[in-house]
Amino acid sequence: MLELSGVTCSGKSTKMHTLSNKLGVCVLKKHYWHFFLGFYWLLVTCNYKKINFIVSKVVSSDARLLVRAKVFYNVVMKFYYLNSSKNLIVDEGFIQIPFLLMLPKCSIAEFFKLFNKEIGKLNFYWSVCSESELTNRILKRGHHRFVGKDRCYINEFIKNNLNIKKECEMNFEKINIKFKVLE
């Protein structure tokens, strides 16, 4: 399984289709049942500490219950993708979890430490774009976390995403994780 991850609105979906054609690999179509398989894999492959990390970070990811439910759903699906042996490419795979959870710096380091084995199995591409490009895309496209929020919140969201990207890249380097950058 290949995955394409990176900052929200960095062009992952567009780049994924180009990459899929170039590599001759089909794109994984997401289905609701991936959540149930992901939940199974989360319970079977993770110890209490990992499960507690995921659940506690989902709870603190947003004050709104519906946003937290969507985050939990998306995070759990990543465990299915991680354990799938299919030759496919997925948009927003396992390494997308820090972005979904909006993890602060110390929690990103903890995520990489806890899930070092899982991250080491990944074959992924990292989508990047400039901050101005990112801002333009986010303002044009919107995001489910922006419902009822003002421009100040959106600016903070962008800043947090860029910080998460930076911290992930530092952790990739720290534990010698190889990835391919797509601009």
Rosetta constraint file for C-alpha pairs under 8 A:
AtomPair CA 1 CA 81 HARMONIC 7.29 0.50
AtomPair CA 1 CA 82 HARMONIC 7.58 0.50
AtomPair CA 1 CA 84 HARMONIC 6.71 0.50
AtomPair CA 1 CA 85 HARMONIC 6.22 0.50
AtomPair CA 1 CA 86 HARMONIC 5.78 0.50
AtomPair CA 1 CA 87 HARMONIC 5.20 0.50
AtomPair CA 1 CA 88 HARMONIC 5.17 0.50
AtomPair CA 1 CA 89 HARMONIC 5.86 0.50
AtomPair CA 1 CA 90 HARMONIC 7.40 0.50
AtomPair CA 1 CA 122 HARMONIC 7.91 0.50
AtomPair CA 1 CA 123 HARMONIC 7.05 0.50
AtomPair CA 2 CA 87 HARMONIC 7.43 0.50
AtomPair CA 2 CA 88 HARMONIC 6.13 0.50
AtomPair CA 2 CA 89 HARMONIC 4.51 0.50
AtomPair CA 2 CA 90 HARMONIC 6.30 0.50
AtomPair CA 2 CA 122 HARMONIC 7.37 0.50
AtomPair CA 2 CA 123 HARMONIC 5.26 0.50
AtomPair CA 2 CA 124 HARMONIC 5.48 0.50
AtomPair CA 2 CA 125 HARMONIC 7.73 0.50
AtomPair CA 3 CA 89 HARMONIC 5.33 0.50
AtomPair CA 3 CA 90 HARMONIC 4.75 0.50
AtomPair CA 3 CA 91 HARMONIC 6.06 0.50
AtomPair CA 3 CA 92 HARMONIC 6.46 0.50
AtomPair CA 3 CA 93 HARMONIC 5.17 0.50
AtomPair CA 3 CA 94 HARMONIC 7.82 0.50
AtomPair CA 3 CA 122 HARMONIC 7.73 0.50
AtomPair CA 3 CA 123 HARMONIC 6.56 0.50
AtomPair CA 3 CA 124 HARMONIC 4.67 0.50
AtomPair CA 3 CA 125 HARMONIC 6.22 0.50
AtomPair CA 4 CA 12 HARMONIC 6.50 0.50
AtomPair CA 4 CA 16 HARMONIC 6.69 0.50
AtomPair CA 4 CA 89 HARMONIC 7.33 0.50
AtomPair CA 4 CA 90 HARMONIC 6.28 0.50
AtomPair CA 4 CA 91 HARMONIC 5.19 0.50
AtomPair CA 4 CA 92 HARMONIC 5.55 0.50
AtomPair CA 4 CA 93 HARMONIC 6.44 0.50
AtomPair CA 4 CA 124 HARMONIC 5.67 0.50
AtomPair CA 4 CA 125 HARMONIC 4.74 0.50
AtomPair CA 4 CA 126 HARMONIC 5.92 0.50
AtomPair CA 4 CA 127 HARMONIC 6.82 0.50
AtomPair CA 5 CA 12 HARMONIC 6.73 0.50
AtomPair CA 5 CA 91 HARMONIC 6.63 0.50
AtomPair CA 5 CA 92 HARMONIC 4.70 0.50
AtomPair CA 5 CA 93 HARMONIC 6.20 0.50
AtomPair CA 5 CA 95 HARMONIC 6.42 0.50
AtomPair CA 5 CA 96 HARMONIC 5.55 0.50
AtomPair CA 5 CA 124 HARMONIC 7.31 0.50
AtomPair CA 5 CA 125 HARMONIC 6.39 0.50
AtomPair CA 5 CA 126 HARMONIC 5.26 0.50
AtomPair CA 5 CA 127 HARMONIC 6.00 0.50
AtomPair CA 6 CA 10 HARMONIC 6.69 0.50
AtomPair CA 6 CA 12 HARMONIC 7.16 0.50
AtomPair CA 6 CA 92 HARMONIC 7.49 0.50
AtomPair CA 6 CA 96 HARMONIC 6.60 0.50
AtomPair CA 6 CA 99 HARMONIC 7.98 0.50
AtomPair CA 6 CA 126 HARMONIC 5.44 0.50
AtomPair CA 6 CA 127 HARMONIC 4.90 0.50
AtomPair CA 6 CA 128 HARMONIC 6.56 0.50
AtomPair CA 6 CA 165 HARMONIC 6.93 0.50
AtomPair CA 7 CA 99 HARMONIC 7.05 0.50
AtomPair CA 7 CA 127 HARMONIC 7.14 0.50
AtomPair CA 7 CA 128 HARMONIC 7.07 0.50
AtomPair CA 7 CA 161 HARMONIC 5.89 0.50
AtomPair CA 7 CA 162 HARMONIC 6.90 0.50
AtomPair CA 7 CA 165 HARMONIC 6.39 0.50
AtomPair CA 8 CA 99 HARMONIC 7.55 0.50
AtomPair CA 8 CA 134 HARMONIC 7.95 0.50
AtomPair CA 8 CA 138 HARMONIC 7.95 0.50
AtomPair CA 8 CA 161 HARMONIC 7.05 0.50
AtomPair CA 9 CA 134 HARMONIC 6.05 0.50
AtomPair CA 9 CA 137 HARMONIC 6.03 0.50
AtomPair CA 9 CA 138 HARMONIC 6.03 0.50
AtomPair CA 10 CA 127 HARMONIC 6.10 0.50
AtomPair CA 10 CA 128 HARMONIC 5.74 0.50
AtomPair CA 10 CA 129 HARMONIC 5.59 0.50
AtomPair CA 10 CA 133 HARMONIC 7.90 0.50
AtomPair CA 10 CA 134 HARMONIC 5.92 0.50
AtomPair CA 10 CA 137 HARMONIC 7.86 0.50
AtomPair CA 11 CA 15 HARMONIC 6.08 0.50
AtomPair CA 11 CA 127 HARMONIC 6.94 0.50
AtomPair CA 11 CA 128 HARMONIC 7.84 0.50
AtomPair CA 11 CA 129 HARMONIC 7.78 0.50
AtomPair CA 12 CA 16 HARMONIC 5.80 0.50
AtomPair CA 12 CA 91 HARMONIC 6.71 0.50
AtomPair CA 12 CA 92 HARMONIC 7.77 0.50
AtomPair CA 12 CA 127 HARMONIC 5.88 0.50
AtomPair CA 13 CA 17 HARMONIC 6.55 0.50
AtomPair CA 13 CA 91 HARMONIC 6.30 0.50
AtomPair CA 14 CA 18 HARMONIC 6.67 0.50
AtomPair CA 15 CA 19 HARMONIC 6.02 0.50
AtomPair CA 15 CA 127 HARMONIC 7.78 0.50
AtomPair CA 15 CA 182 HARMONIC 7.37 0.50
AtomPair CA 16 CA 20 HARMONIC 5.91 0.50
AtomPair CA 16 CA 27 HARMONIC 7.78 0.50
AtomPair CA 16 CA 89 HARMONIC 7.59 0.50
AtomPair CA 16 CA 90 HARMONIC 7.93 0.50
AtomPair CA 16 CA 91 HARMONIC 6.70 0.50
AtomPair CA 17 CA 21 HARMONIC 6.28 0.50
AtomPair CA 17 CA 27 HARMONIC 7.38 0.50
AtomPair CA 18 CA 22 HARMONIC 6.23 0.50
AtomPair CA 19 CA 23 HARMONIC 6.01 0.50
AtomPair CA 20 CA 24 HARMONIC 5.63 0.50
AtomPair CA 20 CA 25 HARMONIC 4.98 0.50
AtomPair CA 20 CA 26 HARMONIC 5.98 0.50
AtomPair CA 20 CA 27 HARMONIC 6.51 0.50
AtomPair CA 20 CA 89 HARMONIC 6.96 0.50
AtomPair CA 21 CA 25 HARMONIC 6.79 0.50
AtomPair CA 21 CA 26 HARMONIC 7.97 0.50
AtomPair CA 25 CA 87 HARMONIC 6.77 0.50
AtomPair CA 25 CA 88 HARMONIC 5.60 0.50
AtomPair CA 25 CA 89 HARMONIC 6.54 0.50
AtomPair CA 26 CA 87 HARMONIC 7.57 0.50
AtomPair CA 26 CA 88 HARMONIC 5.15 0.50
AtomPair CA 26 CA 89 HARMONIC 6.27 0.50
AtomPair CA 27 CA 88 HARMONIC 5.58 0.50
AtomPair CA 27 CA 89 HARMONIC 4.86 0.50
AtomPair CA 27 CA 90 HARMONIC 6.01 0.50
AtomPair CA 27 CA 91 HARMONIC 7.93 0.50
AtomPair CA 28 CA 88 HARMONIC 5.73 0.50
AtomPair CA 28 CA 89 HARMONIC 5.80 0.50
AtomPair CA 28 CA 90 HARMONIC 5.27 0.50
AtomPair CA 28 CA 91 HARMONIC 7.80 0.50
AtomPair CA 29 CA 90 HARMONIC 7.91 0.50
AtomPair CA 30 CA 34 HARMONIC 6.98 0.50
AtomPair CA 31 CA 35 HARMONIC 7.82 0.50
AtomPair CA 32 CA 36 HARMONIC 7.55 0.50
AtomPair CA 33 CA 37 HARMONIC 6.43 0.50
AtomPair CA 34 CA 38 HARMONIC 5.80 0.50
AtomPair CA 34 CA 77 HARMONIC 5.50 0.50
AtomPair CA 34 CA 80 HARMONIC 6.14 0.50
AtomPair CA 35 CA 39 HARMONIC 6.00 0.50
AtomPair CA 35 CA 73 HARMONIC 6.27 0.50
AtomPair CA 35 CA 74 HARMONIC 7.54 0.50
AtomPair CA 35 CA 76 HARMONIC 5.90 0.50
AtomPair CA 35 CA 77 HARMONIC 4.52 0.50
AtomPair CA 35 CA 80 HARMONIC 7.33 0.50
AtomPair CA 36 CA 40 HARMONIC 6.24 0.50
AtomPair CA 36 CA 77 HARMONIC 7.67 0.50
AtomPair CA 37 CA 41 HARMONIC 6.26 0.50
AtomPair CA 37 CA 77 HARMONIC 7.44 0.50
AtomPair CA 37 CA 79 HARMONIC 7.89 0.50
AtomPair CA 37 CA 80 HARMONIC 5.60 0.50
AtomPair CA 38 CA 42 HARMONIC 5.98 0.50
AtomPair CA 38 CA 76 HARMONIC 5.19 0.50
AtomPair CA 38 CA 77 HARMONIC 4.68 0.50
AtomPair CA 38 CA 78 HARMONIC 6.45 0.50
AtomPair CA 38 CA 79 HARMONIC 4.57 0.50
AtomPair CA 38 CA 80 HARMONIC 3.94 0.50
AtomPair CA 38 CA 81 HARMONIC 7.47 0.50
AtomPair CA 39 CA 43 HARMONIC 6.25 0.50
AtomPair CA 39 CA 76 HARMONIC 5.68 0.50
AtomPair CA 39 CA 77 HARMONIC 7.21 0.50
AtomPair CA 39 CA 79 HARMONIC 7.19 0.50
AtomPair CA 39 CA 80 HARMONIC 7.65 0.50
AtomPair CA 40 CA 44 HARMONIC 6.11 0.50
AtomPair CA 41 CA 45 HARMONIC 5.64 0.50
AtomPair CA 41 CA 46 HARMONIC 7.76 0.50
AtomPair CA 41 CA 79 HARMONIC 5.87 0.50
AtomPair CA 41 CA 80 HARMONIC 6.30 0.50
AtomPair CA 41 CA 83 HARMONIC 7.26 0.50
AtomPair CA 42 CA 46 HARMONIC 5.55 0.50
AtomPair CA 42 CA 51 HARMONIC 7.29 0.50
AtomPair CA 42 CA 76 HARMONIC 7.02 0.50
AtomPair CA 42 CA 79 HARMONIC 5.91 0.50
AtomPair CA 43 CA 47 HARMONIC 7.66 0.50
AtomPair CA 43 CA 51 HARMONIC 7.62 0.50
AtomPair CA 46 CA 50 HARMONIC 5.78 0.50
AtomPair CA 46 CA 51 HARMONIC 6.34 0.50
AtomPair CA 47 CA 51 HARMONIC 6.37 0.50
AtomPair CA 48 CA 52 HARMONIC 5.88 0.50
AtomPair CA 49 CA 53 HARMONIC 6.11 0.50
AtomPair CA 50 CA 54 HARMONIC 6.35 0.50
AtomPair CA 50 CA 114 HARMONIC 6.49 0.50
AtomPair CA 50 CA 115 HARMONIC 7.69 0.50
AtomPair CA 51 CA 55 HARMONIC 6.18 0.50
AtomPair CA 52 CA 56 HARMONIC 5.86 0.50
AtomPair CA 53 CA 57 HARMONIC 6.05 0.50
AtomPair CA 54 CA 58 HARMONIC 6.12 0.50
AtomPair CA 55 CA 59 HARMONIC 6.28 0.50
AtomPair CA 55 CA 72 HARMONIC 7.78 0.50
AtomPair CA 56 CA 60 HARMONIC 6.38 0.50
AtomPair CA 57 CA 61 HARMONIC 5.84 0.50
AtomPair CA 57 CA 101 HARMONIC 6.19 0.50
AtomPair CA 57 CA 103 HARMONIC 7.61 0.50
AtomPair CA 58 CA 62 HARMONIC 7.68 0.50
AtomPair CA 58 CA 68 HARMONIC 6.01 0.50
AtomPair CA 58 CA 71 HARMONIC 6.55 0.50
AtomPair CA 58 CA 72 HARMONIC 6.01 0.50
AtomPair CA 58 CA 101 HARMONIC 5.98 0.50
AtomPair CA 59 CA 63 HARMONIC 7.94 0.50
AtomPair CA 59 CA 68 HARMONIC 6.37 0.50
AtomPair CA 61 CA 68 HARMONIC 6.58 0.50
AtomPair CA 61 CA 71 HARMONIC 7.92 0.50
AtomPair CA 61 CA 100 HARMONIC 8.00 0.50
AtomPair CA 61 CA 101 HARMONIC 5.22 0.50
AtomPair CA 61 CA 102 HARMONIC 6.10 0.50
AtomPair CA 61 CA 103 HARMONIC 7.71 0.50
AtomPair CA 62 CA 67 HARMONIC 6.54 0.50
AtomPair CA 62 CA 68 HARMONIC 6.01 0.50
AtomPair CA 63 CA 67 HARMONIC 7.92 0.50
AtomPair CA 63 CA 68 HARMONIC 7.58 0.50
AtomPair CA 64 CA 68 HARMONIC 6.37 0.50
AtomPair CA 65 CA 69 HARMONIC 6.18 0.50
AtomPair CA 66 CA 70 HARMONIC 6.27 0.50
AtomPair CA 67 CA 71 HARMONIC 6.15 0.50
AtomPair CA 67 CA 144 HARMONIC 7.69 0.50
AtomPair CA 67 CA 145 HARMONIC 6.88 0.50
AtomPair CA 68 CA 72 HARMONIC 6.07 0.50
AtomPair CA 69 CA 73 HARMONIC 6.14 0.50
AtomPair CA 70 CA 74 HARMONIC 6.20 0.50
AtomPair CA 71 CA 75 HARMONIC 6.01 0.50
AtomPair CA 71 CA 100 HARMONIC 6.13 0.50
AtomPair CA 71 CA 101 HARMONIC 6.96 0.50
AtomPair CA 72 CA 76 HARMONIC 6.02 0.50
AtomPair CA 73 CA 77 HARMONIC 6.35 0.50
AtomPair CA 74 CA 78 HARMONIC 6.75 0.50
AtomPair CA 74 CA 100 HARMONIC 7.71 0.50
AtomPair CA 75 CA 79 HARMONIC 7.50 0.50
AtomPair CA 75 CA 94 HARMONIC 7.83 0.50
AtomPair CA 75 CA 97 HARMONIC 6.00 0.50
AtomPair CA 75 CA 100 HARMONIC 7.06 0.50
AtomPair CA 76 CA 80 HARMONIC 7.47 0.50
AtomPair CA 77 CA 81 HARMONIC 6.72 0.50
AtomPair CA 78 CA 82 HARMONIC 6.06 0.50
AtomPair CA 78 CA 93 HARMONIC 5.66 0.50
AtomPair CA 78 CA 94 HARMONIC 4.87 0.50
AtomPair CA 78 CA 97 HARMONIC 7.78 0.50
AtomPair CA 79 CA 83 HARMONIC 6.27 0.50
AtomPair CA 79 CA 94 HARMONIC 6.89 0.50
AtomPair CA 80 CA 84 HARMONIC 6.02 0.50
AtomPair CA 81 CA 90 HARMONIC 7.61 0.50
AtomPair CA 81 CA 93 HARMONIC 6.59 0.50
AtomPair CA 81 CA 94 HARMONIC 7.15 0.50
AtomPair CA 82 CA 93 HARMONIC 7.45 0.50
AtomPair CA 82 CA 94 HARMONIC 6.28 0.50
AtomPair CA 82 CA 118 HARMONIC 7.45 0.50
AtomPair CA 82 CA 122 HARMONIC 7.64 0.50
AtomPair CA 92 CA 96 HARMONIC 5.40 0.50
AtomPair CA 93 CA 97 HARMONIC 7.81 0.50
AtomPair CA 94 CA 119 HARMONIC 7.70 0.50
AtomPair CA 95 CA 119 HARMONIC 7.15 0.50
AtomPair CA 96 CA 100 HARMONIC 6.40 0.50
AtomPair CA 97 CA 101 HARMONIC 6.08 0.50
AtomPair CA 98 CA 102 HARMONIC 5.81 0.50
AtomPair CA 98 CA 103 HARMONIC 5.30 0.50
AtomPair CA 98 CA 108 HARMONIC 6.44 0.50
AtomPair CA 98 CA 111 HARMONIC 7.68 0.50
AtomPair CA 98 CA 164 HARMONIC 6.90 0.50
AtomPair CA 99 CA 103 HARMONIC 6.69 0.50
AtomPair CA 99 CA 161 HARMONIC 6.52 0.50
AtomPair CA 99 CA 164 HARMONIC 6.59 0.50
AtomPair CA 102 CA 160 HARMONIC 7.10 0.50
AtomPair CA 102 CA 161 HARMONIC 7.30 0.50
AtomPair CA 102 CA 164 HARMONIC 7.45 0.50
AtomPair CA 103 CA 107 HARMONIC 5.66 0.50
AtomPair CA 103 CA 108 HARMONIC 5.88 0.50
AtomPair CA 103 CA 164 HARMONIC 6.93 0.50
AtomPair CA 104 CA 108 HARMONIC 6.27 0.50
AtomPair CA 104 CA 160 HARMONIC 7.98 0.50
AtomPair CA 104 CA 164 HARMONIC 7.16 0.50
AtomPair CA 105 CA 109 HARMONIC 6.58 0.50
AtomPair CA 105 CA 163 HARMONIC 7.76 0.50
AtomPair CA 105 CA 164 HARMONIC 7.11 0.50
AtomPair CA 105 CA 167 HARMONIC 6.41 0.50
AtomPair CA 106 CA 110 HARMONIC 6.40 0.50
AtomPair CA 107 CA 111 HARMONIC 5.99 0.50
AtomPair CA 108 CA 112 HARMONIC 6.26 0.50
AtomPair CA 108 CA 164 HARMONIC 7.55 0.50
AtomPair CA 108 CA 167 HARMONIC 6.88 0.50
AtomPair CA 108 CA 168 HARMONIC 7.00 0.50
AtomPair CA 109 CA 113 HARMONIC 6.20 0.50
AtomPair CA 109 CA 167 HARMONIC 7.85 0.50
AtomPair CA 109 CA 171 HARMONIC 6.92 0.50
AtomPair CA 110 CA 114 HARMONIC 5.98 0.50
AtomPair CA 111 CA 115 HARMONIC 5.88 0.50
AtomPair CA 111 CA 116 HARMONIC 7.94 0.50
AtomPair CA 112 CA 116 HARMONIC 5.31 0.50
AtomPair CA 112 CA 119 HARMONIC 7.47 0.50
AtomPair CA 112 CA 171 HARMONIC 6.93 0.50
AtomPair CA 115 CA 119 HARMONIC 6.06 0.50
AtomPair CA 116 CA 120 HARMONIC 6.00 0.50
AtomPair CA 117 CA 121 HARMONIC 6.73 0.50
AtomPair CA 118 CA 122 HARMONIC 7.05 0.50
AtomPair CA 119 CA 177 HARMONIC 7.95 0.50
AtomPair CA 120 CA 177 HARMONIC 6.68 0.50
AtomPair CA 123 CA 179 HARMONIC 6.96 0.50
AtomPair CA 124 CA 179 HARMONIC 5.55 0.50
AtomPair CA 124 CA 180 HARMONIC 6.72 0.50
AtomPair CA 125 CA 179 HARMONIC 5.58 0.50
AtomPair CA 125 CA 180 HARMONIC 4.69 0.50
AtomPair CA 125 CA 181 HARMONIC 5.69 0.50
AtomPair CA 125 CA 182 HARMONIC 6.60 0.50
AtomPair CA 126 CA 179 HARMONIC 6.65 0.50
AtomPair CA 126 CA 180 HARMONIC 5.99 0.50
AtomPair CA 126 CA 181 HARMONIC 4.73 0.50
AtomPair CA 126 CA 182 HARMONIC 5.90 0.50
AtomPair CA 127 CA 181 HARMONIC 6.01 0.50
AtomPair CA 127 CA 182 HARMONIC 4.88 0.50
AtomPair CA 127 CA 183 HARMONIC 6.10 0.50
AtomPair CA 128 CA 181 HARMONIC 7.03 0.50
AtomPair CA 128 CA 182 HARMONIC 6.23 0.50
AtomPair CA 128 CA 183 HARMONIC 5.22 0.50
AtomPair CA 129 CA 133 HARMONIC 6.32 0.50
AtomPair CA 129 CA 134 HARMONIC 6.45 0.50
AtomPair CA 129 CA 183 HARMONIC 6.00 0.50
AtomPair CA 130 CA 134 HARMONIC 6.13 0.50
AtomPair CA 131 CA 135 HARMONIC 6.08 0.50
AtomPair CA 132 CA 136 HARMONIC 6.15 0.50
AtomPair CA 133 CA 137 HARMONIC 6.18 0.50
AtomPair CA 134 CA 138 HARMONIC 6.12 0.50
AtomPair CA 134 CA 158 HARMONIC 7.83 0.50
AtomPair CA 135 CA 139 HARMONIC 6.10 0.50
AtomPair CA 135 CA 158 HARMONIC 7.01 0.50
AtomPair CA 136 CA 140 HARMONIC 6.05 0.50
AtomPair CA 137 CA 141 HARMONIC 5.76 0.50
AtomPair CA 137 CA 142 HARMONIC 7.82 0.50
AtomPair CA 138 CA 142 HARMONIC 5.18 0.50
AtomPair CA 138 CA 143 HARMONIC 7.06 0.50
AtomPair CA 142 CA 146 HARMONIC 6.84 0.50
AtomPair CA 143 CA 147 HARMONIC 7.61 0.50
AtomPair CA 145 CA 149 HARMONIC 7.93 0.50
AtomPair CA 146 CA 150 HARMONIC 7.54 0.50
AtomPair CA 146 CA 153 HARMONIC 7.63 0.50
AtomPair CA 146 CA 154 HARMONIC 6.81 0.50
AtomPair CA 149 CA 153 HARMONIC 6.08 0.50
AtomPair CA 149 CA 154 HARMONIC 7.41 0.50
AtomPair CA 150 CA 154 HARMONIC 6.61 0.50
AtomPair CA 151 CA 155 HARMONIC 6.16 0.50
AtomPair CA 152 CA 156 HARMONIC 6.29 0.50
AtomPair CA 153 CA 157 HARMONIC 6.10 0.50
AtomPair CA 154 CA 158 HARMONIC 6.26 0.50
AtomPair CA 155 CA 159 HARMONIC 6.21 0.50
AtomPair CA 156 CA 160 HARMONIC 6.05 0.50
AtomPair CA 157 CA 161 HARMONIC 6.17 0.50
AtomPair CA 158 CA 162 HARMONIC 6.27 0.50
AtomPair CA 159 CA 163 HARMONIC 6.23 0.50
AtomPair CA 160 CA 164 HARMONIC 6.13 0.50
AtomPair CA 161 CA 165 HARMONIC 6.20 0.50
AtomPair CA 162 CA 166 HARMONIC 6.24 0.50
AtomPair CA 163 CA 167 HARMONIC 6.16 0.50
AtomPair CA 164 CA 168 HARMONIC 6.02 0.50
AtomPair CA 165 CA 169 HARMONIC 6.19 0.50
AtomPair CA 166 CA 170 HARMONIC 6.28 0.50
AtomPair CA 167 CA 171 HARMONIC 6.21 0.50
AtomPair CA 168 CA 172 HARMONIC 6.08 0.50
AtomPair CA 169 CA 173 HARMONIC 6.31 0.50
AtomPair CA 170 CA 174 HARMONIC 6.15 0.50
AtomPair CA 171 CA 175 HARMONIC 6.19 0.50
AtomPair CA 172 CA 176 HARMONIC 5.73 0.50
AtomPair CA 172 CA 177 HARMONIC 4.74 0.50
AtomPair CA 172 CA 178 HARMONIC 7.20 0.50
AtomPair CA 173 CA 177 HARMONIC 6.19 0.50
